[in-house]
Structures are given as structure tokens and as C-alpha cells.
Amino acid sequence: MLKKTIFLTFLLAGVILAKEVNAPKPDGGKAGDKENYSMRISEVWTYVTNYGCIGGEGNSGYDGYSWPGGASVNNYYLWLSYFWAGVQFNGEYFVTWHDYVDPEWGPSEDFVTVTGPGKSAYDVLTAFDDFASSNTYNSSGRHLGLKVIMRALSWPHEPFNDFIGHEFYIIYNKAECDLPGGAPDVLDSLMVAWAFDADVCGSDQSDPHIDDLVAFDGWTNGEWANLAFYPSPTDLVTLLPDSFIEQPDGVYDQYVIWGDEPEWEPILDSSLAVDYTRNDTTYKVYIFPRGMSFIYDGDNPGDPGDDTGENGMCAGYIGGAWIYAPPSPSDSIIINGSDTARIIRPWSHQWWNWENDPPTDEDQYKYMLGIHPATAPYRYAPHPFDMGAATFDYRFLISVGPFSIADGETLKFVYIGAVGQGLNGDVDSLWRGNAWVRGLRQDMDWAIKAYYAGSQHSDPLHPSAPDEDQHWKIPIPPPSPELSYRATPNGVQLVWNDEPERTPDPIKARIDFVSYRIYRSVYNPQNWDLIAEFTRDPQTNLIAHTFVDTTAVPGFPYYYVVTAIDEDSLESPKSNYLKDSDGNPISVTMPTREGSLDDVIVVPNPYYGSAPWTATEIADKIEFQNLPPSCDIKIFTMSGDLVRELRHNDGTGSEAWNLLSKNDQKVVSGVYIYKITTPDGEYKVGKFMIIK
């Protein structure tokens, strides 16, 4: 069944996605209401909800791990996401999940969502539950009595801006459980999972969902050792924190090397470490499996040629991993004298496609256990090619457990979602101007470093829950000031407030603001150019809060941000450009002045396929700018045939042409001639080029 059909059924059934709240809400939302809370300060734009979903475009234009955030199109990688929790009780299976057809989690009525700076530069703290007394989304007799408190965390700065962290506190309330036969004192077979329905990616205009592939990066219990297409483990590259070398290093590529960056990777017990040499330096390191499921773009067999990665538009890999979970049978335990280490591993990695979404709680629970007939006998389902499948629309599920949870007990988890340039990093020639961008493996490794930053008595081999040690103690830049701007006769005027100057650094517990930087971009809020910087006047200690951009060219859509810099040269997110009530970017344009014939220009020239006029408009049109108040515009082919005639008299200095001929047919590639004639007979002749 096609996703669009499924989603239409979802809407017709009366189950409606909550309205997206794109603007940050420092005071949170009202308890009990279904809400989406936008996260747009990092390179990954998404939203989290109070009903068991952490993002997805959903055929609705929402952010869904959109990467890079602020691109000229919604370059989403995630169609929807689903939190699962399930048990086996009295011979039956019970799974509560978020799904696009039958969502079963509901907002916790006693919890008010809080958004804003917290453990990270921007947190969303919310809760959802499956309580028999209040949750009408699940059926009677199937409520598990679980409440989930979730904190999502994000950062605007390198190298922490390509992942989103999620802490989960799962609480069992026996009084809210209505399983048949009576609620147990202990749920002793609890499995927990995230399912990502990824579509790679939003820039693929030809069915982004049907040419994907899915795999796993971690320990596979020997199940992948002899696979023909995608065996694991392998040692093909030397992975560095921000790049890689195409040569083996004696460590499996699917494993994390912890300790070769001592400032970020503390080791509690060196007796559990091994020697690792790089660049003639030997380090004591831990080596442990990454445990990450991921989806990436493959070749669409329906399109000519190999369109893997969509010519760089969809080169990202989206993945997820549990980096903390309570003790469970899936762990690996190492005993060394008086020290006991615990390596957290997912219990299963599974996948299916849109034609095989698990219809029953039994199917869902068996996927979480890794014993579903569709992927048997694999607990870690191999790459589709090794299972005889082709590129298609896949979902991955990564589970942990089983756990026992008693009435009133709380279990704590940490899950990471991320997008990277391939697995190991690569040059991004499309979105970031040939800059090198980290891969998904590096992003996940940096997420683990971020989680244990500041920890005093824990590390990945001696893991601790979010409240059992210090975590996420990474340097945080100042907040961005509130900004407004508008076009004036003298240029674009910007005005901002002094919030960064009066907000203490959360780690230093004092104000460490230094300066402001002003950036400008054209067409969409990305690829920013620095145009001004302000520091305090050494005599008065004052600093500017206004600026006029006198270099803005009339007729072009501009975006502006003002960032704050601190003593550590950390910079606040470039996110305070103007937005509408739905969070969509708003451009500002200096009016095109009425000009003389000598001033007339054609924009863009040449025209390539389509033109990004603003962050929300990619249109087949060109504009004649700096026109006289009244004139006729005639467009000819090089052979002199009249293509279109336009009459300009609307009092502006510009006139758009939609690239349709006088017969309303799309024009072809080539060089065209224009003739602009004023009422007094003066005229100008020029050329422009269309390339499709």
C-alpha cells in the first residue's frame, strides 16, 4: 500500500497529526494536548512530540531529520518514527506504539512540556503514556500502564550539530495497567524499540521512498560473517574523528575506538584497554561495537543510470543507536579482577518494507525479539541484498531488552538519531560548497563523547544513566539574540536585543559574551556570508544593536542572522532569521527601483532548470529588473520568432516571466533575445540563456 494512501486513510479516520509548533515555546504547551515541538538549531531539523514520535515529514511538509536544515527544499530523511514498548503476558503479546494508522501513545495529562536551553542548547522535555484511565488511543485491555518522560537535546555547533539526543525515563504504574487476567506487579519481558521509516531523501523528486537500502553497524553475533554482499565485521578503513583513511588499522570498522582523544574520551580502567597506534602515537583504548541501524539511498531501478545518492542531493545516511540502557541479556559482561565492565548492545536489528508492516502485536513483539519469520534466523537482519531483496521502501527497528520493571520503578535509556555524509564522511559538493562533512559513524561516535562529557565515574564500558553521573557537559555557545529586520530606503535595517550579554554560560556560571557577528544569505537561509562584526567599545563598554546593510541588491530575497561569540570562540546558532507563524523562513527584499533602459538586467542569467527565489519557492521564472515605469517586453528566439510579449505597468521596477510561450507551452533551452520599448519609442535589446 502506498504511503500517500495510508496517510489519507489516517486523516479520514479522524486521527490527525498535531499542529506543528515551529517557533520555540519557552513556556511549553498545555498538558494533555497533542503537540509537535520543533527543533531547528542544529544541522538536523526535526520535531518531537508528546505522543511517541520524534519527527517525520509524513506527507505534510513537516521537518523529518531534514538535513542540512534550512536548505532550499525540505531535504527530509525521515518519513515518520515510532516508539515501541511491548511485553509477553499470560501467553499473549501486547505492544504499545506510535504508528501513522493507529497511534496508541497519548499525551500525559499531568505533564506540561518545557522547551528551551537545558542540558543542551535547546531541549524539549515532554511526556506520553499508555494509562488505562486516560489514554483513549489504545484499546481497553491492552494498556501497559507505562509513562515515558522524554528529553530531546540538540546543539548548534560543531561537531555536535548532526545528531539529536533523547533521554527516556519509563515508569510502570500497575494501577494504570489493564492487561487481561489482572495487572502484574512486575512486567518481566519488556522490550523497548525505535522504528525509523526513512525516505532518503526529500530532494529526490522521483519516489524518494522506493530506492532505499538498510543495514547495521555493530556486533552481529557472527550472523554476517559469511554474507556475500555485506559481510560484517570488516576492517577496510581507518576511521578518524572527522574523516577516514582507506586502509585497515586492525580494528573492525563497525567498532568504536575510545581513548585516542583523551580530552574527550576518559578511561576509568586502563586494565580493560588495549594498545592502539596511530601516527606513531600509542594510546590505551577501549574497543566496543557501535550498535547502529541505518538507511541510505540506493539505485532506483526505474530510473536510467545509477542514481545512488541522487547526484549528491541525498548522500546522507540516517541512523539510530541506543547508547545507554539498563542491564539486560543483550549486554556483554567483562570481569577483570575487581572490575566489571558492561558493553551495551541492542538485542535486535530488524527491517521490513511498506508491503509488510507488522499488523499485530505478536508480529511487532517478535520483531523486537529478533525471531520474526520474515527475517529468521537472523537476530540482526542482514542487508536486503543478502536476503534476496532489492532497493525499496524500508523501515529499521532497533530494540533493547528484555527488562523487568516493577510497579513504581523507572528504567532509563538514551537513544541517538543522526545524519551523516555517507558512513565515513565525504565532500558535499551540493549543499555545503565542497566542504568535508562527517559521516554517520563519526556523528554517532561524537554523540557518545557528548553523553560522557563531564562524567566523573562512568564511561562506555562502565555506563551510567542520565541521572547517575554528569553527562552532556559540552561547551555551549551563547544564545542568539532576538532579531528583526526590514527594508528601508537606505538599505536593510537590523535590530537585535542584548540577551547574549545577560545570559550566563551554564557551565562557567558567568557571562562570557564577547562579540556579535552579522551574516547574510540569498535565496535561502544557508551558506551564510559574514558582512559585519561588533565588539564592545573599549572606552564606553557599549556595543551596537543595530546595523544597516547598504549593499543589498534590489530584487533579491535575503535572510539575515546575528550570532553571539563567547570567550571560547563558540558561536550561537544561525537560526534567528525571520519566520512566519509556522516556522517557515521569511525573506526581505529591497524594492527594485524604477530605472532607465540602461539599468535593466535579467535574473537569473543564465537560468538553470529552476530558480530558488526564496527558501520556500523554487520556480520556473526569470525577472526583468530595474525597468522603466511603463514598457513593453518582447521575447524572441535567435531566429526572430516572437515567443512572448509582456506588458509592464504595475508601478514596480520588475516583471516576471514564467517561461511559457504565447501558446502556454514551456520554452526549450537556448539563447533568447529581449526587446524592451518605452511609450516614447526608446528601446533596449539584450540576450539571456535558458538551460534545462
DRENMARZA-64218 format. One line per field, with one value per residue (C-alpha): residue number from 0; x, y, z; residue in one letter. Coordinates in steps of 0.5 Angstrom, whole numbers. Layout:
% residues N
n <- (NUM	...)
u <- (X	...)
v <- (Y	...)
w <- (Z	...)
res <- (a	...)
This chain:
% residues 692
n <- (0	1	2	3	4	5	6	7	8	9	10	11	12	13	14	15	16	17	18	19	20	21	22	23	24	25	26	27	28	29	30	31	32	33	34	35	36	37	38	39	40	41	42	43	44	45	46	47	48	49	50	51	52	53	54	55	56	57	58	59	60	61	62	63	64	65	66	67	68	69	70	71	72	73	74	75	76	77	78	79	80	81	82	83	84	85	86	87	88	89	90	91	92	93	94	95	96	97	98	99	100	101	102	103	104	105	106	107	108	109	110	111	112	113	114	115	116	117	118	119	120	121	122	123	124	125	126	127	128	129	130	131	132	133	134	135	136	137	138	139	140	141	142	143	144	145	146	147	148	149	150	151	152	153	154	155	156	157	158	159	160	161	162	163	164	165	166	167	168	169	170	171	172	173	174	175	176	177	178	179	180	181	182	183	184	185	186	187	188	189	190	191	192	193	194	195	196	197	198	199	200	201	202	203	204	205	206	207	208	209	210	211	212	213	214	215	216	217	218	219	220	221	222	223	224	225	226	227	228	229	230	231	232	233	234	235	236	237	238	239	240	241	242	243	244	245	246	247	248	249	250	251	252	253	254	255	256	257	258	259	260	261	262	263	264	265	266	267	268	269	270	271	272	273	274	275	276	277	278	279	280	281	282	283	284	285	286	287	288	289	290	291	292	293	294	295	296	297	298	299	300	301	302	303	304	305	306	307	308	309	310	311	312	313	314	315	316	317	318	319	320	321	322	323	324	325	326	327	328	329	330	331	332	333	334	335	336	337	338	339	340	341	342	343	344	345	346	347	348	349	350	351	352	353	354	355	356	357	358	359	360	361	362	363	364	365	366	367	368	369	370	371	372	373	374	375	376	377	378	379	380	381	382	383	384	385	386	387	388	389	390	391	392	393	394	395	396	397	398	399	400	401	402	403	404	405	406	407	408	409	410	411	412	413	414	415	416	417	418	419	420	421	422	423	424	425	426	427	428	429	430	431	432	433	434	435	436	437	438	439	440	441	442	443	444	445	446	447	448	449	450	451	452	453	454	455	456	457	458	459	460	461	462	463	464	465	466	467	468	469	470	471	472	473	474	475	476	477	478	479	480	481	482	483	484	485	486	487	488	489	490	491	492	493	494	495	496	497	498	499	500	501	502	503	504	505	506	507	508	509	510	511	512	513	514	515	516	517	518	519	520	521	522	523	524	525	526	527	528	529	530	531	532	533	534	535	536	537	538	539	540	541	542	543	544	545	546	547	548	549	550	551	552	553	554	555	556	557	558	559	560	561	562	563	564	565	566	567	568	569	570	571	572	573	574	575	576	577	578	579	580	581	582	583	584	585	586	587	588	589	590	591	592	593	594	595	596	597	598	599	600	601	602	603	604	605	606	607	608	609	610	611	612	613	614	615	616	617	618	619	620	621	622	623	624	625	626	627	628	629	630	631	632	633	634	635	636	637	638	639	640	641	642	643	644	645	646	647	648	649	650	651	652	653	654	655	656	657	658	659	660	661	662	663	664	665	666	667	668	669	670	671	672	673	674	675	676	677	678	679	680	681	682	683	684	685	686	687	688	689	690	691)
u <- (0	3	5	0	-6	-4	-3	-10	-13	-10	-13	-20	-20	-20	-13	-10	-3	-2	-1	7	10	16	17	21	16	20	14	12	5	-2	-2	-6	-6	-2	3	9	15	20	28	32	38	43	44	39	32	26	21	19	12	8	5	11	14	21	20	18	15	9	7	5	12	14	21	24	31	32	39	42	37	35	36	32	28	26	31	28	31	25	18	16	19	15	17	15	14	12	11	9	4	0	1	-1	3	2	6	4	7	6	4	1	-5	-6	-2	-3	1	-2	0	1	-5	-1	6	7	12	18	23	29	36	37	42	44	43	36	32	25	22	16	12	7	3	-1	-5	-12	-15	-14	-11	-17	-12	-10	-16	-19	-15	-9	-6	1	1	7	9	15	19	23	28	31	37	41	47	48	56	61	62	55	50	49	45	39	40	34	33	28	25	20	16	11	4	1	-6	-6	-5	-11	-8	-13	-12	-10	-4	2	7	13	13	18	19	19	22	24	25	25	23	25	21	27	26	32	31	27	31	29	23	22	20	25	22	23	30	33	37	38	44	47	54	56	56	52	53	57	51	54	61	60	55	56	54	55	59	61	66	71	77	77	79	82	76	79	74	72	75	78	84	83	87	86	88	87	80	74	70	64	67	68	76	75	81	85	83	84	81	74	75	77	78	76	80	86	87	81	84	89	94	92	98	96	101	107	103	100	94	91	84	77	74	67	61	57	51	47	42	42	38	41	40	41	40	33	32	26	31	36	43	46	42	45	46	42	48	50	43	41	48	47	46	41	42	40	43	42	48	45	40	39	43	40	41	44	50	57	60	67	70	77	79	75	73	67	65	59	58	51	49	42	38	36	36	31	27	21	18	12	8	10	9	7	0	-1	2	5	9	11	14	17	21	23	26	29	25	20	19	21	28	29	34	37	37	41	37	43	43	37	41	44	37	35	31	32	32	25	22	25	24	29	28	33	31	34	32	28	28	24	20	16	11	13	20	24	28	33	35	39	38	41	39	44	45	52	55	56	58	65	65	66	66	59	59	52	49	56	60	65	66	68	63	63	60	55	60	63	57	55	62	61	55	58	63	58	54	60	63	64	63	67	66	63	65	62	65	62	56	51	44	43	42	47	53	55	53	53	58	60	61	55	55	51	44	42	39	32	33	28	30	26	28	29	30	37	38	36	36	37	36	37	37	42	40	47	50	46	46	51	54	51	58	62	56	58	57	63	60	65	62	57	57	52	51	47	45	41	35	35	38	44	51	52	57	60	58	60	62	62	66	65	68	74	72	65	64	58	56	52	45	43	46	44	46	47	50	43	42	35	30	34	31	36	36	40	42	46	50	54	61	64	71	72	70	64	58	51	46	45	37	34	32	25	20	12	8	9	17	18	23	21	26	27	28	30	25	27	28	25	30	32	33	41	40	35	38	35	36	38	42	43	37	39	33	29	31	31	27	26	27	20	20	23	20	21	21	26	25	27	29	30	25	22	15	12	14	13	18	18	22	25	28	35	32	27	21	16	16	12	10	9	6	9	6	5	9	15	21	21	17	17	16	14	18	11	11	5	1	3	8	14	20	26	34	37	39	34	33	29	27	24	21	18	12	16	20	26	28	34	36	39	40	39	40	36	39	35)
v <- (0	7	12	17	12	10	17	19	14	16	23	21	16	23	21	28	30	35	42	43	49	51	57	55	56	57	56	50	47	46	39	34	37	33	38	38	41	44	43	48	50	44	42	37	40	36	36	32	30	28	22	18	21	24	27	25	29	25	28	34	38	37	37	30	30	35	35	40	45	51	48	51	45	41	35	30	24	21	20	18	15	10	9	2	-2	-9	-15	-22	-24	-30	-32	-26	-20	-13	-7	0	4	10	9	13	9	7	11	8	13	19	26	25	30	32	34	41	41	45	48	52	52	46	40	42	49	47	42	39	36	32	26	21	15	9	10	6	12	17	14	13	12	5	-1	-3	-9	-7	-1	-3	2	6	13	16	22	24	30	31	35	39	43	49	48	43	37	36	39	33	29	29	26	23	21	17	15	9	9	3	4	-2	2	4	-3	-7	-13	-19	-23	-17	-12	-16	-13	-14	-13	-18	-19	-11	-10	-2	0	5	4	9	10	13	16	18	24	30	33	26	28	21	17	18	12	6	6	6	0	-1	-4	-5	-3	-7	-13	-18	-25	-28	-28	-24	-27	-30	-26	-25	-17	-14	-18	-16	-15	-12	-8	-3	4	8	12	19	24	28	24	17	13	8	3	-2	-1	-7	-5	-7	-1	-3	-1	5	7	10	13	16	23	23	30	27	20	19	12	9	3	2	-5	-6	-2	-5	-1	3	6	12	17	14	15	9	10	6	5	1	-2	-4	-4	2	-2	3	2	6	7	10	12	6	6	7	1	5	11	10	10	10	15	13	19	23	27	29	31	25	23	23	16	17	12	11	7	6	9	7	2	-1	-8	-14	-20	-17	-14	-16	-17	-17	-19	-17	-18	-13	-9	-11	-8	-8	-7	-4	-8	-8	-14	-14	-10	-11	-9	-9	-6	-2	-8	-12	-7	-12	-12	-15	-14	-21	-19	-13	-16	-22	-17	-13	-20	-22	-28	-26	-31	-26	-25	-31	-34	-27	-23	-18	-18	-17	-12	-13	-16	-21	-23	-23	-17	-10	-3	-1	3	0	2	-1	-3	-3	-6	-7	-11	-16	-12	-13	-7	-7	-2	5	3	7	5	10	10	14	14	18	20	22	24	24	24	17	12	15	22	26	32	36	39	41	44	46	48	43	42	36	33	28	21	18	14	20	23	17	17	24	23	18	23	28	24	22	29	31	24	23	16	13	11	7	1	3	6	10	13	20	22	17	22	28	28	32	37	40	48	51	58	64	64	68	75	76	80	84	87	91	94	102	107	107	99	93	95	90	91	86	85	84	77	74	80	78	70	66	61	54	51	57	60	67	71	70	74	77	80	80	77	79	74	75	70	70	65	61	61	57	59	65	71	75	82	85	84	88	88	93	100	100	107	106	99	99	95	96	93	96	95	98	93	98	93	89	89	91	85	79	75	76	73	75	73	76	71	72	70	68	67	60	63	59	62	62	58	62	61	68	70	72	66	66	63	56	57	58	63	70	74	81	84	91	94	94	101	104	105	107	102	102	99	93	86	79	75	69	69	64	60	53	49	52	58	59	65	64	59	56	58	54	57	57	64	70	77	83	88	96	97	104	105	103	99	93	87	82	76	73	66	67	66	72	69	72	68	72	79	82	89	92	98	96	101	97	96	89	84	76	71	64	61	60	62	66	59	57	52	51	54	50	51	56	64	69	76	81	88	93	99	105	109	115	110	108	101	96	90	84	77	71	64	58	52	46)
w <- (0	-2	4	1	1	8	11	7	11	17	16	14	20	24	27	26	27	32	29	29	33	30	34	41	46	53	57	54	52	55	59	55	48	43	40	36	38	33	34	29	32	29	22	23	23	26	32	38	40	47	43	42	35	34	27	20	14	14	7	11	9	17	19	19	20	15	13	12	16	12	5	-1	0	6	5	10	11	16	14	21	27	32	40	41	48	49	54	53	59	60	53	49	46	48	44	45	39	35	28	23	22	30	35	41	46	49	52	59	62	68	65	62	56	57	51	51	54	59	59	52	48	46	50	49	56	55	57	54	57	56	62	62	66	61	54	49	44	46	47	53	56	52	57	59	65	62	63	58	60	54	54	47	46	41	40	34	34	31	32	36	31	26	32	37	43	47	54	56	63	63	69	71	74	76	77	70	67	65	62	62	68	72	72	75	80	75	68	67	59	57	50	48	41	36	29	23	17	13	6	3	1	0	-5	-9	-14	-16	-11	-5	-1	-6	-7	0	3	10	14	21	24	30	33	29	33	28	23	18	18	11	8	0	-1	6	11	18	21	17	17	11	13	19	22	24	29	22	16	15	11	6	10	15	22	26	29	26	22	26	33	37	39	45	48	43	44	52	52	50	52	59	61	68	68	63	65	60	55	49	45	39	35	30	27	31	38	42	46	51	48	49	43	43	38	35	35	30	25	19	12	6	-2	-7	-14	-17	-22	-25	-27	-32	-30	-23	-18	-12	-7	-13	-15	-8	-6	-2	0	7	12	17	23	30	36	44	48	54	57	64	64	60	57	51	54	54	61	62	69	70	78	82	76	72	65	61	54	52	46	42	43	35	29	24	18	13	8	7	4	10	16	22	23	30	37	36	30	33	39	35	31	38	40	33	32	27	21	16	18	21	23	24	30	26	20	14	8	4	-2	2	4	-4	-3	-8	-6	-4	2	8	16	21	28	34	40	47	53	55	62	68	71	78	80	81	78	73	67	64	57	52	44	39	32	27	19	16	10	8	13	14	11	4	1	0	-7	-7	0	3	-2	-3	5	8	12	18	16	20	24	27	28	33	36	38	41	45	47	48	53	57	57	64	67	74	75	68	61	55	59	66	63	67	67	66	73	76	74	70	63	56	60	53	52	50	46	48	46	39	40	38	31	27	20	15	8	8	3	6	6	10	18	23	30	36	43	49	51	50	54	60	60	64	61	64	65	68	71	69	63	58	52	47	40	35	28	22	17	10	5	-1	-3	3	10	8	6	10	9	14	13	20	27	33	40	46	45	50	52	54	54	50	44	37	37	30	23	16	10	5	0	-1	-8	-10	-12	-9	-3	3	10	16	23	28	32	39	40	47	50	48	40	41	36	37	32	26	27	29	22	21	21	20	25	22	23	15	13	11	6	6	-1	-3	-7	-15	-16	-23	-27	-34	-40	-39	-32	-34	-32	-33	-26	-26	-33	-35	-32	-30	-30	-24	-20	-12	-11	-3	2	0	-7	-13	-19	-27	-28	-29	-28	-32	-26	-26	-31	-33	-30	-37	-42	-47	-47	-53	-52	-59	-61	-64	-71	-69	-68	-62	-56	-51	-50	-43	-41	-35	-32	-25	-22	-19	-23	-24	-29	-28	-34	-33	-38	-42	-49	-52	-53	-46	-48	-44	-48	-49	-48	-52	-52	-53	-55	-51	-53	-48	-51	-47	-49	-52	-57	-54	-53	-51	-54	-50	-49	-44	-44	-41	-40	-38)
res <- (m	l	k	k	t	i	f	l	t	f	l	l	a	g	v	i	l	a	k	e	v	n	a	p	k	p	d	g	g	k	a	g	d	k	e	n	y	s	m	r	i	s	e	v	w	t	y	v	t	n	y	g	c	i	g	g	e	g	n	s	g	y	d	g	y	s	w	p	g	g	a	s	v	n	n	y	y	l	w	l	s	y	f	w	a	g	v	q	f	n	g	e	y	f	v	t	w	h	d	y	v	d	p	e	w	g	p	s	e	d	f	v	t	v	t	g	p	g	k	s	a	y	d	v	l	t	a	f	d	d	f	a	s	s	n	t	y	n	s	s	g	r	h	l	g	l	k	v	i	m	r	a	l	s	w	p	h	e	p	f	n	d	f	i	g	h	e	f	y	i	i	y	n	k	a	e	c	d	l	p	g	g	a	p	d	v	l	d	s	l	m	v	a	w	a	f	d	a	d	v	c	g	s	d	q	s	d	p	h	i	d	d	l	v	a	f	d	g	w	t	n	g	e	w	a	n	l	a	f	y	p	s	p	t	d	l	v	t	l	l	p	d	s	f	i	e	q	p	d	g	v	y	d	q	y	v	i	w	g	d	e	p	e	w	e	p	i	l	d	s	s	l	a	v	d	y	t	r	n	d	t	t	y	k	v	y	i	f	p	r	g	m	s	f	i	y	d	g	d	n	p	g	d	p	g	d	d	t	g	e	n	g	m	c	a	g	y	i	g	g	a	w	i	y	a	p	p	s	p	s	d	s	i	i	i	n	g	s	d	t	a	r	i	i	r	p	w	s	h	q	w	w	n	w	e	n	d	p	p	t	d	e	d	q	y	k	y	m	l	g	i	h	p	a	t	a	p	y	r	y	a	p	h	p	f	d	m	g	a	a	t	f	d	y	r	f	l	i	s	v	g	p	f	s	i	a	d	g	e	t	l	k	f	v	y	i	g	a	v	g	q	g	l	n	g	d	v	d	s	l	w	r	g	n	a	w	v	r	g	l	r	q	d	m	d	w	a	i	k	a	y	y	a	g	s	q	h	s	d	p	l	h	p	s	a	p	d	e	d	q	h	w	k	i	p	i	p	p	p	s	p	e	l	s	y	r	a	t	p	n	g	v	q	l	v	w	n	d	e	p	e	r	t	p	d	p	i	k	a	r	i	d	f	v	s	y	r	i	y	r	s	v	y	n	p	q	n	w	d	l	i	a	e	f	t	r	d	p	q	t	n	l	i	a	h	t	f	v	d	t	t	a	v	p	g	f	p	y	y	y	v	v	t	a	i	d	e	d	s	l	e	s	p	k	s	n	y	l	k	d	s	d	g	n	p	i	s	v	t	m	p	t	r	e	g	s	l	d	d	v	i	v	v	p	n	p	y	y	g	s	a	p	w	t	a	t	e	i	a	d	k	i	e	f	q	n	l	p	p	s	c	d	i	k	i	f	t	m	s	g	d	l	v	r	e	l	r	h	n	d	g	t	g	s	e	a	w	n	l	l	s	k	n	d	q	k	v	v	s	g	v	y	i	y	k	i	t	t	p	d	g	e	y	k	v	g	k	f	m	i	i	k)
